Amino acid sequence: MMKILFVSLGCDKNLVDSEVMLGLLAEKGYGFTDDEMQADIIVVNTCCFIGDAKEESVNTILEMAECKKEGRLKALIVTGCLAERYRQEIMEEIPEVDAILGTASYDRIAEAIEQSVAGKHTSWYDNTDRLVLTESRRILTTGGHYAHLKIAEGCDKHCTYCIIPKLRGNYRSFPMEKLLQEARELAEQGVKELILVAQETTVYGVDLYGEKRLHVLLKELCRIKGIRWIRVQYCYPEEIYDELIQTIKEEPKICHYLDLPIQHASDRILRRMGRRTTGQDLRDIIGKLRREIPDICLRTTLITGFPGELKEEHEELKDFVDEMEFDRLGVFTYSPEEDTPAACMKEQIEEEIKEARRDELMELQQDISFEKAEIMAGKELWCMVEGKVADEYAYVARTYKDAPDVDGYIFIQTMEELMSGDFVKVRVTGADEYDLIGEIADEFTE
């Protein structure tokens, strides 16, 4: 039995594609390994959203190509966004790559491997608007107690800095019945938390049903036995609507947590970015969410150093962050991506200035986060256990305010024996920068 090493880079949406490919390959009888010395085949699922991601993808491919040069590999396959964007360059400059699959062709992975092992060099590129639908069960790589549910592919927004619509196509919602079936299968495998992802989740259903139906999907997901938490990511603020807010408010399984990628607060910079909100729009939307759902946790991401960003506009963004007091916040320095309008804009800003502005924003947010963490002292929250701290009577867990891999943790000090995926009620006793410290407040129930 040939063994495959799978390297998945980039976002959680890309991770779902990797898990689908793993499921397809498992059905064909392939085994898997995490040791490149034991692998007969290596698949690299790449990302190229920003410069750092592109560099990581290229370096990973080159590293795996060395294994091919040494004669240990029967095949090296490259998939994902970098494969879609730079297919010709990869084929010409890295001859060790045997097959390349574009973003809408990853379900052809088994055939690509078969042909590669047979000595054929192939590339597979379907129209980026093709929606990949398979019947295979994904192989989860997240530990089994939580999973991402990708509800749509592509994007129609065409922000001036973003290459995703060219790489992933127009917005296409997955049919609701398929998503519900997938969610039921995940629950049967022990998944207790579903994390809904897409380039944009808030317009789910518009292309299929003629109207936004994220709230309908959420209500149906809440009926699935075994699912304890449902978390929604990537909600464009201008698309948030009343039925969605009410559903999050009323359904107990839905975490009071939203990720709002706002990018900036200056009206002029937002227009240059091709965004569809103003600073006042953002204030109104955030205010409404907090009035309707007082304990909601709001995460956002910002881009600093966008072409033409004046010092005054950077200060305006700092004032906005100080005023809004987001629970979670990440900052990216602007990365000029070829074939995007923003990359051609004049007034590109020096890296040193971008990084200094990012650091200022993160320093401001660190103070806000610490204050918010201190306020949590004494509160009792249900938490999901992620694992044990080595050589200590302590466990790592997440509250409803913490998405895996992007937010903080709560460290639980206890002599009790807990398992990953258990839900325990925890009393917060302290804070350490972005993380909380707590103790068991009650016996765990699941």
C-alpha positions, 0 to 999 in steps of 0.5 A: 500500500502506497503512503501519502504525505499531505501538506495543507497550507493556508486558510481553513477553507483550504484545509477542508479541500485537503480533508476532502482529498484525503477522504477520496484517497482513503476510498482508493486504498491509500495510506497516509503518513506524516513522515516525508521519509516514509512517503511514496507520494507527497501532495502540497495543497498551496496558498498564495493569498498574500506574499508570505503565504506564497513564499511558504508555498513555494519553499514547501514545494522546493523542499519536497522536490528534493525528496523527488530528486533523491529518488524516494518519491514516486510522485509529487502533486501540487494543488490549491491557489498557487497551483491555479495562479502559477501553473505554467511557472511551476511546470517549467521551473520545478520539473520534479512536480508530476501533476498540478490541480487547480482550485476547482479540480481537487476532486480529481486527485486520485486520477492525478496520482495514478497517472503520475505514478505511471510516469505521466506529467499532467495538469488539471484545470476546470473552470473556476466556477465549477463547484466540487461536489463529492459523496466521500467522507472527509478525513478530519485533521482537527482532532475530531471534536471540531470541524469546519463546514465550508458552505460556499466557494468563491467570491463576488466582492472583487476588493481591489487588493484581493486575488481570490475571485480570480483563483476561486471563481464567483460565489457559489453556495453549496446546496443546503441538503448536502451541507446538512448531510455532511454535518450529520456525518461529522456529528456521527464521527464525534464532532461537537463544534461546527465552524461555518466558513466561506470567503463570505458566509453572510450571503449564503444561498443568494445564488441558489435560492434568490435570497440570503438563507444563512439563518435557515441553514443555521436553524437546520444545523441546530437540530442535528444531535451531537452538535453542541456549538456552531460558530460563524466566520467571515461575515461581511458587515454590510451583509449582516441582516436582521433574521441572521441576528435574531437566529444567533440570538435565539438559538442556544447552540450558536456561539455569540461570536462573529468574525467581521473582516472590516479591513479599515475605518477611513472612508477614503481608504475603504473606497480605494479598497473597493469595500462597501461600507463607511466608517459610520456603517461599521459603527452602526452595524457593530452597535446593533450587534452589541445591542441585540446580543450584549455578550457577543464576541466580535473579531475583525481583521485590518489591513494597514499600509494600503496604497495612499494611506495617510498618517491621518488615516492611520490615526483615524483607524487607531481611534476607531479600534480604541472606540470599538474595543474589539474582543479579537483583532488581527492586523496584516500589512498590505501585500501587493498582489499582481493582477489586482488593481491595488498593486497598480496604485501609486503611493505604495507605502514602504514596508518599514512604515507598514510594519510600524503602523501594524505594531501600533495597532497591535499594541493598542489592541493588546491593552484592550484585550488585557482589559477585557480578559481582566473583566472576565474574572469570576465569570463561569463559562462552558468550555471545550477541552483541547488537550492536556498541558504536558507534565502539569495538572492543567488542560487547554480549553476554549470558550465560545469567544475563541475560534481554534488556531486564531484566538486565545485559550483558557488554561484549566487547573484541575486534578480531574481527568478530562478528554479533548472535546469534553465540555466543562464549566469553568470559573475564570480566575485570572488572565495572562495577556490574550489567554485566561486561567480558570478552575472547574466550576462544576462536573463536566456533562459530556 
